[in-house]
Amino acid sequence: MSDTIERNQYIETLLSWMGKPVIKVLCGMRRVGKSTLLMLLKDTLGKMGTRPGDILHINLELMENARYATPDELHRKIKDTFPAANMKQVLLIDEVQEIAGWERVINSLHSESWCDIIITGSNAKLFSGELATLLSGRYVQLPVYGLSFAEFLSFRGIQHKDRPATLQEEEFYLWLRWGGLPGLHHIKFAANEETVDESTLGLEYLRSILDTILLKDVVLRNTIREPAFLMLLVRFAFDNIGKLFSAKSISDWLKAQKQSASIETIQNYIRFLEDAQLVFPLKRADIQGKRVLAYQEKLFIADLGLRHALLGYRAEDIASLLENVVLIELLRRAYTVQVGQTGNKEIDFVAQKRDEKIYIQVCYLLASPETIEREFSALEAIKDNYTKMVLSMDRSPSAARNGIQHHYVPAWLLGSGS
């Protein structure tokens, strides 16, 4: 295994934006690898000829940079390093939300075209609300996710094109269990938890990340006074990925747990988890009427390893786990995604990107005529000519039915049939 995972997709995207007069914002859940991406970008720019003195990298999580934790000190440091405006100079600021008032510094530098600016942060609210208000039209947001299956194979030292299908599937289930947080590549975890190895360290690592996300990005940021209730809500979200929910249904579930909370409180807490980019609520849309359906949504989570650390790995939840990885892959591929509804049939995902649209059904195995009928008939009910596909863990593709494709999930994740 290499010490650094090459994440070329992100680096290529960043390079395509370099030199353009917009602020580049890398956003994603804590520990998905944003800091490493900045270091990889710094190294890449150096190899492309950018002088070391023309790159300023400030990681605000490091104690040595605590002195720059005020807008004035940060601004002074940048102007001392870059004494004159030059867009060939590159400013990299990691975890910018650690500075109260950082927006004024970034806005000022951008207005003067002082340098090329790339910043990262772990809270979506920073970039959808505060930054959008001050810097409307002046920034581009680049989401960062945990390791894709292809990246996971890469850091495991596996060339997936040369790997036998059975062994590739073993690696897929390992990734499904442990998730894609890059820090795990330092730990030699095993698929079988009964094996006494570093798997325990892996679980402790994931639990510590979850605790940090909840404390720094949810509790402290939103001044939450009932962290125990927050933890109960997190357990509900992790236990119900891919299932329809509403604030009312959560309220009813809480009552069964001898707990109570208002609908407004539940909605606020879910929004806080979404801002921390720990969960992704998906709205439902009526495909025929082309309208968003109110009340019920589906919840998905940023990383399945965190679920495993909190609840344990449950093989019987495989269908929901597959839905979750497909959703994250669609987001990684820059699709806007909703849950579809046509009549009384549900479509797992309706994914759109510019003029492209894909309808996707996800299941574990097409093991019976009833399952095949359920998955394919839902797609057949949609009367348009956009791509429709069923994804499952069947390695042998089923014959196309009325133009509906079938793909093996690991192969689709690796680019086959995408």
N, C-alpha and C positions, 0 to 999 in steps of 0.2 A: 504494500500500500504506500502511496505517496503521502508526504506530509501536508500537501496542499491540493485540494480538489480543483481541477480546472473547470470553471463554469463558463464555457466559451459563449453560450447563448447570451448571458448577461453582459459579458465584456464587449462582445460585438455590438450589442444594442447601445451600450454606453459610448463606445467609440463613434458610432454613427451620429450621436448627438454632440460630440465634442466640437467646440468652436462655434456652435450655434448659440444665439443670444437668448437662451432660456436656462433657468435653474433646473438642474437634474436632481430629482428627489427619489432616492431608493427607500421604499417603505416595505415593511414586513414585520412579522412577529419577531420578538426578541430571540436571538440565537439561530436564525435561519441562515446566517452567513453574510450579512451586510458588511461587517467590518473586514472580513477576508476579501470580499469583492473590491473594496476600496484599495486594499493592499495589492491585489492582483492588477487592478487598473493602474496603480502607481508604478508597478514593475513593468507593465506593458508600455506605458507612456515613456518610461526611461529607455526601454529597448527601441522605441520608435524615434528617439532623439531628443525628448524633452529633458532639459538640464535639471539636475536635482534641486538647484536653487529656485527653479520655477514651479516647484510643487510644494505646497504646504498641507500637511496631513495632521489634523487635530482630532484625537479620539477623546471625547469628553467623559468617557468612563474611566480613563486612566488618572490616577492621583497626580501625576506630574503635570497634567493639564488643568488642574482645579483652579489655577490662578486666572484662567480665561473664562471662568464661569459667570462673568457679568458681561453685558453688551459692550461696555466701554473698553474693558480689558481685551476682549476678543477683537474688537475693531482695531485697537492699537497694535495688537500682535500681527494682524493681517497687513496693516499699512506699513509696519516696520519691515515685514518680510518682502512685501511687494510695494516699493516706494512710488511706483508710477503705474498708471493704467496700462494693461497689456493683456489681451484676451488669450495669449499663449501661456499665461500663468494659470495654474490650476489649484483651486482651493478644495480640499476634501475635509468635510466636517462630519464626524461620526457621532450619532446619538445627539443630534442638535437640540432635542427637547430638554436636555439637561440645563440649558441656559434660558432663564426667564427673559423675554424680550429679544430673543435671537432674530425674530422676524425683521426688526428694524435694521439690524446689521446687514442681513442678507439683501434686503430691499435697497439699502444704500449702495452696497457694492455693485449690485446688478444695475442700478440706475446710472452709475458712473462707468459701466463696462470695465470695471477694474480688473476682473479676472473671470475665468471659467469656474463655475460653482457646481459642486456635487455634494449633496448632503444626505444623511440617512436619519431615520427615526423609527421608533417602534410603536407609535400610536397614530392610527389613521385619522383621528380627529384633528391632529396638527395640520394635516395636509388637505383635508376636505373642508375644514372650517376656517381656522385661524389664517393659515397660509393663503387659502383661496381668496379671502377677503382682501388681504394686503397685496398679494402678488397675482391678481387675476390676469390670466393670459400670459404670464411671464415664467411659468414653470411647466415641466412635464414630469408626471409621476410614473415611476417604473417599479411595479410590484416585484418583490423577491419572495420566493417560496422555499420550503425545505427541498432536499435533494429529490430530483425525479428518479424514477427507476433506472434510467440510463446512467445518471450521475452516481447513483448508489453502486451500480455494477462497476463503474469506473474507479471509484475509490476503493472498492474491494479487489481491484486489479484484474477484473474480468472483461475480456473482449466479448461482448454479447453476441456478435455476429458468428463467432467460432464456437460458441457454447452449446452443447447438446440441450435439447428442449427440456428434458427432465431435470437437468441440473439448473437450468435457467429458472425453472419453476420453483426449485428449492430456494434460490436466491430471492425470488419474488415473495414467497411467504415469509422469508426472513425480513425483507423490507416492509412488508405489510404489518408484521409484528412490532418492529422496532422504530418504524418511521424514518424520516429523512433529515433529522437535525445533524448538521455536519460534524459537530463535536464528538459524535459517537464513533467516528472513524479512528479515534485513539483507543477504543475499547474493543477487545476481541470477544464480542458477545457470541452466543450460540443459539441455534434455533430451538434446541431442547433445554428448557430451563432446569431440568433435573440434573443437567451436567454442571458440576461444580467448576466454574470458571469465572470470567469477569462479567458474566451476565448481571450479577448482583450490583456491580459498579454501574452498569448501564442503567439499571432501574433507579439507582440513587441519583445518577446524573439527570435523568429525565424528571424525577420528582423535584429536584432542586430547581430546574428550569421552570417547571410549572409554578412552584412557590414564588420564584422571582417575578415571573410575569404577573401573577395575581397581586403580589405586594406592590411592585413598582408601577405597573402600568394600569392597574385597576383600583386597588384599595387606596394608595396614596394619591394618585392623580385625581380620583373622584371623591376623596374624603369619605370613604365608606366606613360607616360605624358598626356594621354588622357583618364582619368577614365570615362568620360561621354560616350565615344565610347564603352569602356569595358562594361558599364552597359547596353547599347543598345544590345550588343552581348549576354549578359547574358539573357536578356528578350527574345531574339530570341530563344536561346537554350531551355529555360524553356517552351516557347510557342510551341515548335516543337519537343517535345520528341517522339521518335519512328518514325520520318519521315525522308525520305531520304534527304540528303543535300550534298552540296559541297561548297567549298569556293566561287566558281563562283555564285552559287544560292544565297548565303548570300550577295555577292557583289551586285547582282541585287536587292535584297530586300532592301539593304541600299539605293540604288539610289531612290527607291520608297519612302523612308523616308527622301529624300533630304540630304542624307549623302553619303560619299564616303570613300573607303579604298582600298588599294591594296590587291591582293590575298595573297601576302606574309604576310601582317599585319594580315589579318583575320586568316590565318593558325597559326601564332605565338600566337595570343590571345587565340585561341581554345586550343593550346598546354599548355598555361599558366593555363587555367581553368582545364585542365586534370591533370597537375602537382599538382594543389591544391586539386585534387581528388573530385572536385565538379561536373564534367561531365565525362561520359564514352563514347567516340566514338567507335562504332562497325563497323568493316570492313565487306564488303560483300564477300562471297566466292561462286564460281561456284561449286556446289556439284558434278556434273558429270565430269567436267574438273579438279576439285581439284586445282583450282587456285584462288588467291585473285583478286577481281575485283577492278579496279582503280576508282578514282574520288569520287563516291558517297558513303557515309557512313550514319549511323544513330546515333543520339545523345540521350543519356539517362543521368539522373541526380542522384546524390547520395542520395538525400532525398526529397520526395514529399512535406513535410511540408514547405521547403524553397520556393518551387514553389507556394504553396498556399499563403504564406506570401507576395510574390512579385506580383502575378497575380490575386489572389483570387481563390477560389475553383470553378471549372467548371465541373458540373456533366456530361455535354455533352462530356467531354474528357475521359470518363471512359475507353474506349478501350486502349488509350495510357497509362493511369495510370496503368492499369493491366499489360501491357507489361513491364513497368518500374519496378514494384515490382517483376515480374518473373525474369527479368534480374539480379537484385540485389541478389535475392535468389540463382540463379545459381552461381553467383560469390562467394557468401557466402559459397556455397557447394564446392568451389574450382574447378569449371569447367572453361575451356577456351571457350569463346563464340564468335560466328560470326553470321551474318545474312546470310541465305542461299539463293541461286538462282538456280533453275532447270528449264531450258527452260524459259518460260515467267511467271513462278510461283515463288512467294517469300515464303521462310520459315522464320518465325519470328526469331527462334533461332536454331543454331546448336551448341550443347554443348558437349565438349569432356573432358574426364579425364582419363588419361592413355589409356587403351584399350576400355573404355566405350564411347559410343556416343548416344546422344538423340536428336531427331528432335522434335521441339515444335511449335505449332500454338497457339496463344492466341487471344481470342475474348471475347466480353461482353456476348452475349447470342446466343445460337444456335436456333434462333427464327423463322427461315424460311428454307425451303428446299434449297434455294439459298445459304444461309449462311453455312449450313451444307456441301453442295457440295463444296463450295469454300475452306473451312478449311480442309476437309478430302481429297479432290482430290489432293491438293498440296502435301500432305504427301504420297499419293498413287503413285505419280509420281516418288518417290525415290525408286529405285530398289536395296535395300539391306536389311539386316535382323536386323538392329539396332532398338532400341526402338523408337516408334513414338507416340506422344500424342497431344491431343487438350485440352487446359485449358480454362474454361469459368466459368461464374457465375451461370450456371444451376446447381441447387442442385441435381437433379435427373440425374445420369450419362446416357448418350446415349449408346446404344448398341455398342460394339466394331465393327468396320467396317474394314474388311481385316486386322485384327490384330492391328489396331490403337486404342489406349486407349483414354478414355475421363475422365477428372478429374475436380472436383469443385475447383476453385482456392484456397479458404481458407483451404480446406482439404489438398490440395497438399502442401501448405506452411507449414502446421503443420506435414507433413511427410507422409501423406496417398498418396500412388501412386508415391512417389518419387523414 
